[in-house]
Amino acid sequence: MRVLRAIPEVRAAVREARLENRTVGLVPTMGAFHDGHLSLMRAARAASDLVVVSLFVNPTQFGANEDLSSYPRDEARDAALAEAEGVDILFAPAASEIYPDGFATNIHVAGLTDVLDGASRGAHHFDGVATVVTKLFGIVRPDAAYFGQKDAQQVLVVRRVVRDLDLDVRIVACPIVREADGLAMSSRNVYLDDAARLQATALNRALDAAAAAFAAGEREGSSLVAAAHHVLDAAGISPEYLELRDAETLQPVVRVERDALLAVAAHVGAARLIDNHVLSAPDSDAADPDAADPGAVGPQATEPKGDA
């Protein structure tokens, strides 16, 4: 595995692969790898001739009071894990390589970024995500890029950027990877002490409670959200948000008649955690979210069918 830090080096390596008609897969990350990241690398490795993993803690998606300075970083550990997964290139640039002096471009996706994490963290967050991901697509020019379903809103935003800007890359959303007790794997889980770690399991249990009610036939959004709130209340967690949204448009859902995203964010101990479940209506017109809209997110890993 090669560790590259300069954009021209990455472009040269990809150009060489293209001359050999090799396919390219990209896994954008901020490092601090866990099994969720590794599952994305495995998916890319299974489908690509050349696998590029970017490791870049993107400063533009952090707010003034967020954890940019304390975000976990261990490049040597990450490099060893990536190499063990068969990654070909680890692109680990400095901030000045991605944002040189005079950088003045910002990509904003309207609508999808106004709710959930966009409302909680501010417009800068998804502007930063959209801008850096678009830069990575321009640098690597991958055939496919791999993202985790845990960041469901991020996947929707990236898909919309790809669609609106006619970028020639397929977006593959891979399932959430969880600990044995159900906690969604996250780089920020390292912030949790033992008590907070136990408390944090209530996030997935709350989503499971709503999913169980849905499986039993409940379709009213308020009742499904209430079932999740009941579990969080019992665990002493006051969520930053707990909302049921359309899985494609992120519009509020009153009654589930097509795939819906139940998303939660909460501060538990020293960590801000997010999680989600997709409630898939069997008779939904959006049973195949990629076919319905390239901005859609489904609960399983999804290979787009020839569209962006």
C-alpha positions as CSV (number, residue, x, y, z in Angstrom):
1,M,0.0,0.0,0.0
2,R,1.2,3.5,-0.9
3,V,0.6,6.4,1.4
4,L,0.3,9.5,-0.8
5,R,-0.1,13.1,0.4
6,A,0.0,15.2,-2.8
7,I,-2.9,15.5,-5.3
8,P,-0.6,15.1,-8.3
9,E,0.7,11.8,-6.9
10,V,-2.9,10.4,-6.5
11,R,-3.8,11.6,-10.0
12,A,-0.7,9.9,-11.5
13,A,-1.5,6.6,-9.8
14,V,-5.1,6.7,-10.9
15,R,-4.1,7.6,-14.4
16,E,-1.8,4.6,-14.6
17,A,-4.6,2.4,-13.5
18,R,-7.0,3.8,-16.1
19,L,-4.4,3.1,-18.8
20,E,-4.7,-0.5,-17.8
21,N,-8.5,-0.4,-17.9
22,R,-8.7,-0.9,-14.1
23,T,-11.7,0.2,-12.1
24,V,-11.3,2.6,-9.2
25,G,-13.1,2.6,-5.9
26,L,-12.9,5.4,-3.3
27,V,-13.7,5.3,0.4
28,P,-13.7,8.8,1.9
29,T,-12.9,8.8,5.6
30,M,-11.8,11.0,8.5
31,G,-9.7,8.2,9.9
32,A,-9.9,6.6,13.4
33,F,-10.9,3.4,11.6
34,H,-13.3,0.9,13.1
35,D,-15.1,-2.1,11.6
36,G,-17.6,0.2,9.9
37,H,-14.8,1.8,7.9
38,L,-13.3,-1.6,7.2
39,S,-16.6,-2.9,5.8
40,L,-16.5,-0.1,3.3
41,M,-13.0,-1.0,2.3
42,R,-14.0,-4.6,1.9
43,A,-16.9,-3.6,-0.4
44,A,-14.6,-1.4,-2.5
45,R,-12.0,-4.2,-2.6
46,A,-14.6,-6.7,-3.8
47,A,-15.7,-4.5,-6.7
48,S,-12.7,-2.5,-7.7
49,D,-9.2,-3.1,-9.2
50,L,-7.7,-0.1,-7.4
51,V,-8.9,0.9,-4.0
52,V,-8.2,4.5,-2.7
53,V,-9.0,5.4,0.9
54,S,-8.8,9.1,1.8
55,L,-7.9,10.0,5.4
56,F,-8.6,13.6,6.0
57,V,-10.2,15.2,9.1
58,N,-12.0,17.9,7.2
59,P,-12.0,21.2,9.1
60,T,-14.8,22.8,7.1
61,Q,-17.5,20.4,8.4
62,F,-16.8,21.2,12.1
63,G,-18.3,24.1,13.9
64,A,-16.6,26.5,16.3
65,N,-17.6,24.5,19.4
66,E,-17.2,21.0,17.9
67,D,-14.4,18.5,18.4
68,L,-12.0,19.2,15.5
69,S,-9.0,19.6,17.8
70,S,-9.8,16.4,19.8
71,Y,-11.1,14.2,17.0
72,P,-9.2,10.9,17.3
73,R,-6.2,10.6,15.1
74,D,-3.8,7.7,14.7
75,E,-2.5,7.5,11.1
76,A,-0.1,4.7,11.8
77,R,-2.8,2.5,13.2
78,D,-5.2,3.5,10.3
79,A,-2.6,2.7,7.7
80,A,-1.9,-0.7,9.1
81,L,-5.7,-1.5,9.2
82,A,-6.1,-0.3,5.6
83,E,-3.2,-2.3,4.3
84,A,-4.6,-5.4,6.0
85,E,-7.8,-4.9,4.0
86,G,-5.9,-4.8,0.7
87,V,-6.2,-1.0,0.1
88,D,-3.9,0.2,-2.6
89,I,-3.6,3.9,-1.8
90,L,-4.1,5.8,1.4
91,F,-4.5,9.4,0.5
92,A,-3.6,11.4,3.6
93,P,-3.2,15.1,2.7
94,A,-2.5,18.1,4.8
95,A,-5.3,20.6,5.1
96,S,-3.3,23.0,3.0
97,E,-3.3,20.5,0.1
98,I,-7.1,20.4,0.0
99,Y,-7.7,24.0,0.9
100,P,-4.7,26.0,-0.5
101,D,-4.4,29.8,0.1
102,G,-7.2,31.6,-1.6
103,F,-9.6,28.7,-1.6
104,A,-13.0,30.3,-2.0
105,T,-15.5,27.7,-3.3
106,N,-18.3,26.3,-1.3
107,I,-21.0,23.7,-2.4
108,H,-24.4,24.0,-0.7
109,V,-27.3,21.6,-1.2
110,A,-30.6,23.3,-0.4
111,G,-33.4,21.4,1.3
112,L,-31.7,18.2,2.3
113,T,-29.3,20.1,4.6
114,D,-31.9,22.2,6.4
115,V,-33.1,19.4,8.8
116,L,-31.7,16.8,11.2
117,D,-27.9,17.3,11.4
118,G,-28.1,20.3,9.2
119,A,-30.5,22.0,11.6
120,S,-28.5,20.9,14.7
121,R,-25.0,21.5,13.5
122,G,-25.6,24.3,11.1
123,A,-25.4,24.7,7.3
124,H,-21.6,24.7,7.4
125,H,-21.5,21.0,8.2
126,F,-23.0,19.7,5.0
127,D,-21.5,22.5,3.0
128,G,-18.1,21.2,4.2
129,V,-19.0,17.6,3.5
130,A,-20.3,18.4,0.0
131,T,-17.3,20.5,-0.9
132,V,-14.6,18.1,0.3
133,V,-16.3,15.0,-1.2
134,T,-16.6,16.8,-4.6
135,K,-12.9,17.7,-4.4
136,L,-12.1,14.0,-3.7
137,F,-14.2,12.9,-6.7
138,G,-12.3,15.4,-8.8
139,I,-8.9,14.2,-7.6
140,V,-9.6,10.4,-7.7
141,R,-12.3,10.3,-10.4
142,P,-13.6,6.9,-9.0
143,D,-16.0,4.6,-10.7
144,A,-17.7,4.2,-7.3
145,A,-17.5,5.7,-3.8
146,Y,-18.5,3.9,-0.6
147,F,-20.3,5.5,2.3
148,G,-21.9,4.1,5.5
149,Q,-25.7,4.1,6.1
150,K,-25.1,5.4,9.6
151,D,-24.6,8.8,8.0
152,A,-27.8,8.5,6.1
153,Q,-28.3,12.3,5.6
154,Q,-24.7,12.6,4.3
155,V,-25.4,9.9,1.7
156,L,-28.5,11.7,0.5
157,V,-26.5,15.0,0.2
158,V,-23.7,13.3,-1.7
159,R,-26.1,11.6,-4.1
160,R,-27.8,14.9,-4.7
161,V,-24.4,16.6,-5.5
162,V,-23.6,13.8,-7.9
163,R,-27.0,14.1,-9.6
164,D,-27.1,17.8,-9.8
165,L,-23.5,18.3,-11.0
166,D,-23.6,15.3,-13.4
167,L,-20.6,13.7,-11.7
168,D,-19.7,10.3,-13.2
169,V,-19.5,8.3,-10.0
170,R,-21.8,5.6,-8.5
171,I,-22.6,6.1,-4.8
172,V,-22.7,2.8,-2.8
173,A,-24.4,3.0,0.6
174,C,-23.4,0.1,2.9
175,P,-25.2,-1.1,6.0
176,I,-24.5,0.2,9.5
177,V,-22.0,-2.0,11.4
178,R,-22.9,-2.4,15.1
179,E,-21.2,-3.6,18.3
180,A,-22.6,-6.9,19.8
181,D,-24.9,-4.8,22.0
182,G,-26.3,-2.8,19.1
183,L,-24.4,0.4,19.4
184,A,-23.5,1.8,16.0
185,M,-19.8,1.9,15.4
186,S,-18.4,5.4,15.4
187,S,-15.0,7.0,15.8
188,R,-16.5,9.1,18.6
189,N,-17.4,6.1,20.7
190,V,-13.9,6.4,22.1
191,Y,-15.2,9.4,24.1
192,L,-17.5,7.2,26.1
193,D,-16.7,6.1,29.6
194,D,-18.1,2.8,30.9
195,A,-21.3,4.3,32.2
196,A,-21.9,6.4,29.0
197,R,-21.1,3.4,26.9
198,L,-23.8,1.4,28.5
199,Q,-26.3,4.3,28.3
200,A,-25.6,4.8,24.6
201,T,-27.0,1.4,23.8
202,A,-30.4,3.0,24.3
203,L,-30.2,4.7,21.0
204,N,-30.4,1.5,19.0
205,R,-32.9,0.0,21.4
206,A,-35.1,3.0,20.9
207,L,-35.0,2.6,17.2
208,D,-35.6,-1.1,17.6
209,A,-38.7,-0.3,19.7
210,A,-40.1,1.8,16.9
211,A,-39.2,-0.8,14.3
212,A,-41.0,-3.5,16.3
213,A,-44.1,-1.3,16.5
214,F,-43.9,-0.8,12.8
215,A,-43.5,-4.5,12.2
216,A,-46.6,-5.1,14.3
217,G,-48.6,-2.8,12.0
218,E,-48.2,0.7,13.4
219,R,-48.0,3.3,10.7
220,E,-48.6,6.6,12.5
221,G,-45.5,8.6,12.8
222,S,-46.3,10.1,16.2
223,S,-46.8,6.6,17.7
224,L,-43.6,5.3,16.2
225,V,-41.6,8.2,17.5
226,A,-43.3,7.9,20.9
227,A,-42.2,4.3,21.1
228,A,-38.6,5.3,20.6
229,H,-38.9,8.3,23.0
230,H,-40.1,5.9,25.7
231,V,-36.8,3.9,25.6
232,L,-34.7,7.1,25.6
233,D,-36.6,8.6,28.5
234,A,-36.0,5.4,30.5
235,A,-32.3,5.6,29.8
236,G,-32.1,9.3,30.8
237,I,-31.3,10.5,27.3
238,S,-32.8,13.7,25.9
239,P,-32.2,13.5,22.2
240,E,-31.0,16.5,20.1
241,Y,-33.5,15.2,17.6
242,L,-35.6,12.1,17.1
243,E,-37.5,12.4,13.9
244,L,-39.3,10.4,11.2
245,R,-38.5,11.6,7.7
246,D,-39.1,10.4,4.2
247,A,-36.1,8.3,3.2
248,E,-35.7,10.1,-0.1
249,T,-36.7,13.7,0.5
250,L,-36.3,14.1,4.3
251,Q,-39.7,15.6,4.5
252,P,-41.6,15.0,7.7
253,V,-43.6,11.8,7.8
254,V,-47.0,11.8,9.4
255,R,-48.0,8.3,8.4
256,V,-45.6,5.7,6.9
257,E,-46.7,4.8,3.4
258,R,-43.3,4.6,1.8
259,D,-39.7,4.1,3.1
260,A,-39.1,6.3,6.1
261,L,-35.9,7.2,8.0
262,L,-36.1,7.3,11.8
263,A,-33.1,9.2,12.8
264,V,-31.7,10.2,16.2
265,A,-28.9,12.3,17.6
266,A,-28.0,12.7,21.2
267,H,-25.2,13.7,23.5
268,V,-24.2,10.8,25.7
269,G,-21.4,11.5,28.1
270,A,-18.7,13.3,26.1
271,A,-19.9,12.1,22.7
272,R,-22.4,13.3,20.2
273,L,-23.8,10.1,18.6
274,I,-26.2,9.5,15.7
275,D,-28.1,6.5,14.5
276,N,-31.0,5.6,12.3
277,H,-33.3,2.8,11.1
278,V,-35.1,2.7,7.8
279,L,-38.7,1.6,8.1
280,S,-39.4,-0.1,4.8
281,A,-43.1,-0.3,3.9
282,P,-43.7,-3.6,2.0
283,D,-46.0,-1.9,-0.4
284,S,-43.9,1.2,-0.8
285,D,-43.4,2.8,-4.2
286,A,-39.9,3.4,-3.1
287,A,-39.1,-0.3,-2.5
288,D,-36.0,0.2,-4.7
289,P,-34.7,3.6,-3.5
290,D,-32.0,3.9,-6.2
291,A,-34.5,3.2,-8.9
292,A,-36.9,5.8,-7.5
293,D,-34.4,8.6,-7.0
294,P,-30.6,8.7,-7.1
295,G,-30.8,10.7,-3.9
296,A,-32.3,7.8,-2.0
297,V,-30.9,5.7,0.8
298,G,-31.8,2.2,1.6
299,P,-31.1,-0.1,4.6
300,Q,-28.8,-2.4,2.5
301,A,-25.7,-1.9,0.5
302,T,-26.9,-0.6,-2.8
303,E,-25.2,-0.8,-6.2
304,P,-26.8,1.9,-8.4
305,K,-28.1,0.5,-11.7
306,G,-26.2,2.5,-14.2
307,D,-27.2,6.0,-13.0
308,A,-25.1,8.4,-11.0
